[in-house]
Amino acid sequence: MANLTRRIARRLGLRYVERKAKVIGNVTLGKGVFVAADAEVVSEGNETIVVGDYSFILRGALLLPSGGKIIIGRNVGINPYTVIYGHGGVEIGNDVLIATSCVIISANHNFSRLDIPINSQGLTCRGIRIEDDVWLGARVTVLDGVKIGRGAVIGAGAVVTHDIPPEAIAVGVPARVIGTRAEKNGSQQHP
């Protein structure tokens, strides 16, 4: 029954937030957005979360701006147990697929000093941008300061520590480009 209700709500462009989901604070949900039970989309104070039309956030996902912002485009899929921290700002384009258990963290602990604990040295927060039509495979980690170009594919388990160009296929720890989508398809699809 819940799946039928969710599909009807989506078709009608209505937001559907399941009962055990937490959507708290300065959160804007677009038309047809679905937030599953046990997902948490929580902001405090001046923090901002915007979720574009027809996007979904599934069970156990956690979106916390942590003093920054999280902006998600339309038709984005955030699958179970994904964690997005928006300290330095996270921008996710349209038509992005984020598989299960991905971690997107737009902050990094400073640790250069040995005379004080790491947790007392503050954070560096540069932000993360994931452009349109990107696919992050299961358990991908995206670290602060990274831009992932339009149409890129990041293989399961990769750790993205530097920018990935458009339409690239990247895998590994740290993620490295092993080809492009055009090469894989044997033709150029975009001018």
C-alpha positions in Angstrom: 0.0 0.0 0.0 2.8 2.4 0.9 4.5 1.9 -2.6 1.2 2.6 -4.3 0.6 5.8 -2.2 4.2 6.9 -3.0 3.7 6.3 -6.7 0.4 8.2 -6.8 1.9 11.1 -4.8 4.9 11.2 -7.2 2.6 11.2 -10.3 0.6 14.0 -8.8 3.8 16.0 -8.0 3.1 15.8 -4.2 5.8 15.5 -1.6 5.6 12.2 0.4 7.5 11.9 3.7 7.0 8.6 5.5 6.0 8.7 9.1 9.4 7.8 10.7 11.4 10.1 8.5 12.9 13.2 10.1 12.6 16.4 8.1 13.5 19.3 10.4 14.6 22.9 10.1 15.2 25.0 7.0 14.5 22.3 4.5 12.8 22.9 1.1 11.4 19.9 -0.7 10.4 20.2 -4.3 7.4 18.6 -6.1 7.2 14.9 -6.0 10.0 14.4 -3.5 10.0 11.2 -1.5 11.7 10.8 1.9 11.7 7.3 3.3 11.3 6.2 6.9 14.4 6.4 9.0 16.0 9.0 6.7 17.1 12.2 8.4 17.1 15.6 6.6 17.9 18.0 9.4 19.2 21.6 9.5 19.7 24.0 12.4 19.8 27.8 12.6 20.9 29.3 9.2 21.8 26.0 7.6 20.0 25.2 4.4 18.9 22.0 2.6 17.1 22.2 -0.7 15.9 19.0 -2.5 14.8 19.4 -6.1 11.7 18.1 -7.8 11.1 14.3 -8.1 14.2 13.4 -6.1 14.2 10.6 -3.4 16.0 10.0 -0.2 15.8 6.4 1.0 15.9 4.6 4.3 18.7 5.5 6.7 20.2 8.3 4.6 21.5 11.2 6.6 21.7 14.8 5.3 23.2 17.3 7.7 24.5 20.8 6.6 26.8 21.0 9.7 27.0 24.8 9.4 26.9 24.8 5.6 24.4 24.0 3.0 23.2 21.0 0.9 21.6 21.8 -2.5 20.3 18.8 -4.5 18.9 19.1 -8.0 15.9 17.5 -9.6 15.4 13.7 -10.2 18.3 12.8 -7.8 18.3 9.3 -6.2 19.9 9.1 -2.7 19.9 5.4 -1.8 19.9 3.8 1.7 22.5 4.7 4.3 24.2 7.5 2.3 25.6 10.3 4.5 26.0 13.9 3.2 27.7 16.5 5.4 27.5 20.0 4.1 30.1 21.9 6.2 31.7 23.7 3.2 28.7 23.3 1.0 27.5 20.4 -1.2 25.9 21.0 -4.6 24.5 18.1 -6.5 23.2 18.6 -10.0 20.2 17.0 -11.8 19.7 13.4 -12.6 22.4 12.1 -10.3 22.4 8.5 -9.0 24.0 8.0 -5.5 24.1 4.3 -4.6 23.9 2.8 -1.2 26.2 3.7 1.6 28.0 6.6 -0.1 29.7 9.3 2.0 30.0 12.9 0.8 31.9 15.1 3.3 32.7 18.7 2.5 35.2 19.2 5.4 38.5 17.9 6.5 40.2 18.0 9.9 43.3 20.0 10.3 46.1 17.9 11.8 49.5 19.6 11.2 50.2 20.5 14.8 51.5 17.9 17.2 51.1 20.0 20.3 47.3 20.0 20.4 44.7 17.3 19.7 43.4 16.9 16.1 39.8 17.6 17.3 41.0 21.1 18.6 42.7 22.1 15.3 39.5 23.0 13.4 38.3 22.2 9.9 39.1 23.1 6.3 35.8 23.4 4.4 36.1 24.0 0.6 32.9 22.4 -0.6 31.9 19.7 -3.1 30.2 20.0 -6.5 28.7 17.0 -8.3 27.5 18.0 -11.7 24.5 16.6 -13.7 24.1 13.0 -14.8 26.7 11.5 -12.4 26.6 8.0 -11.0 28.3 7.2 -7.7 28.5 3.4 -7.2 28.0 1.8 -3.9 30.2 2.9 -1.0 31.9 5.7 -2.9 33.5 8.4 -0.7 33.8 12.0 -2.0 36.1 14.2 0.0 36.2 18.0 0.5 37.3 20.3 -2.4 36.3 17.9 -5.2 34.3 18.6 -8.4 32.9 15.6 -10.3 32.2 16.6 -13.9 29.0 16.1 -15.8 28.2 12.5 -16.8 31.1 10.9 -14.8 30.8 7.4 -13.4 32.6 6.6 -10.1 33.0 2.8 -9.5 31.9 1.2 -6.3 34.2 1.7 -3.3 36.2 4.5 -4.8 37.6 7.4 -2.8 37.4 10.6 -4.7 40.2 13.0 -3.5 40.6 15.2 -6.6 38.5 16.6 -9.4 37.1 14.1 -12.0 36.5 15.4 -15.5 33.2 15.2 -17.4 32.2 11.8 -18.7 35.2 10.1 -17.0 35.0 6.6 -15.5 37.0 6.5 -12.3 37.8 3.7 -9.9 40.0 2.9 -6.9 41.5 4.3 -3.8 42.3 7.1 -4.5 40.0 7.3 -7.5 41.8 7.4 -10.9 40.4 7.9 -14.3 40.5 4.6 -16.4 38.6 5.8 -19.4 35.6 7.8 -20.6 32.0 6.9 -21.3 32.5 7.8 -25.0 35.3 5.3 -25.2 33.2 2.6 -23.5 30.4 3.2 -26.0 32.7 3.4 -29.0 31.3 6.8 -30.1 31.0 10.4 -29.2 27.6 11.2 -27.8 28.1 14.9 -27.0 29.8 17.5 -29.2 
